[in-house]
């Protein structure tokens, strides 16, 4: 009966040319052998499974070969080569420093060094995971490493170059091994499959290569595992099932939902993913990686940053053109935030659902987004406005409670208070209508186009003076916050500095320090413009008060945020009902 050999051993490279993914490095090694410029110590650095030990073995075999090929490779036929290939050569000594890291182990090695080769020219000592040697062992090793007999070559290998002490580094020729690219792995796996008579789908090999994360040895082990469980017929489906990988199809369907602003669909897909047993954080990171991949695939200049086979790259590029770069940037930022907040979130499912809702709303033509400076919607300069609203007073400020107004606080209003001309047009009146449940589903292109047209045809608002409650301004304040998820500092300030009505349309906000005073002074014109549209009132003004020692009056807890979202986020109540959500 034929003995079964795992692919990682059976297809271990036996010549420099068959080493996968290290072309430059193997060429340099071959060259130094051909020109007889051997160093007495080499350091091979690189992550696991990239071919360090394989190269060391090939190196040892090649320098001992009695009949090298014109290309400088080992002949694999002479006595020495055969001894190497049959693992009986005495000219190669391997020490795994991970398990043999004591002074005694090194002394035994140094004793071995004194024995000259009986056949061949060199004895090669391979010390794997050399960074694991104890300090004393290092010291015992140094002298020999510096002045070994002429017939000795040391090859030290490590996955953690930064842990190697300088005295060792300076005595070695250093070779850095690359991570093996997906394309190189797919090519090699295709070769192995053809040798083994296994039928494979290239998309399945792509999945295996990604899972192996740069290590060829892992890729071959995974390949064996999938081949065994799929009866020698490796399909994409069998690969993702076997490796418990989330099918890209889910991410692509989610992208469709984002583009169609179809929140219910996005939430249902997420439910499906959860039911398949995938962890939510794993899902968020997978989604982030997918969006990132699409972003780099979209531009031919960055396509090289996409680690995938050529075929996969093309299909990603075709998908990516449906979105704008801006969409990707914002989506990545949202995913990044969700990842950061995940560990501290008490209701993780809620956090992910909120992320999906936000992603679905990225393309909704809201005024807030227009103000984000994405270049899609521009502020319209008011035609004949006398002067831009400016903070009127910048003076030392006092808490509003203790002193009604002995010193004038910073006042920011949309319009000069004395004579109120037509206020400057808010930047995009598209948003005057709250995003009700009947947000039209727009494709990316038509969405932007409609938004642009809406801006062009904005009617300058009149002196609107709608009465509104404290709750109403609080809610509008919150929606402004929730639509600026990436403006962390502003958002945090706004969370704690909530507007308090002084009288009529005059409000005060209390901030904690000078920096916040400045930031709010800069941001308030935009906020006021937004609030004006939401509340249909052009007379809102704010006074910024710096807190002089009182503790902050208002910090939102999660329940408050949740209840505000219930009231403000379109579809929210529907989702809560449909998915039976609650704050745990
Ligand atoms: Zn040979």
Boltz pocket constraint, residues with backbone or C-beta under 6 A from the ligand:
constraints:
  - pocket:
      binder: B
      contacts: [[A, 61], [A, 64], [A, 65], [A, 66], [A, 67], [A, 68], [A, 74], [A, 75], [A, 76], [A, 77], [A, 78], [A, 79], [A, 80], [A, 81], [A, 82]]
      max_distance: 6.0
